[in-house]
């Protein structure tokens, strides 16, 4: 029987070695949730936040198939932390599980050059400006599918204002790009970065990312980066990060 432990940190040993800060968010009880095979001394666990579910400990078929009642999306990105979990996901979901490669970025605290970041943030089209996400911009982010992940992990603006942080590029009052906290944990944020399709290749993602990293450094927050593709890896390198390794995930669709 799957349960949601009162203290999510009880599952921390099952995610030993995992460096994804979205898991930290769940284990710390900041955002997301943790589900286990039992309340005390669990052997299997799932940490789920937004559309990402991470699996640690002993592979458990019931947990792989478990869908929280509140979960509305018809897909999920399942991240197995062992080859045994991969095998189980493939067996349980079969053709519904599309295997994808993601790219982990090293978490190094002393690699950012503040002067370089300031210069990168200043390279913008003349009719654009960078703004921190306030309540009005938070609401605007939620109105478009391409920008909603800047803020949608947070249940409301008050929560985002308290523990989140984001920068958007604005043109004629409209958001056209941004870099924001996909999730938050005690020591920092996980970065979400995107540009509206018709505004790409103008340096907007670079500028937003540079400004967000600068804001994090000023607040003593770590700006964690995880890449969905090689373009994101390249952008991270431009901002000061270093590539770590590839890892496997599965897009499960439909997730029912």
Protein Blocks (a to p, Z undefined) as FASTA:
>chain_A
ZZddfblmlmmmmmgoiacfklmmmmnomggcdddfbfbhpfbdcddehjbccdehjddf
klmmpccfklmbfbdcdddfbfklmmmmmmmnmmmlccdddddddddfklccfklmmmmm
mmccfkbccddddfklmmmmmmpmklmmmmmmpgbfklmmmmgccddddeehiafbdcdd
fbacfklccddddddfklghnommmmmmmmmmmmmmmnopacddddfbfklmmmmmmnop
acfbdcddddddddZZ
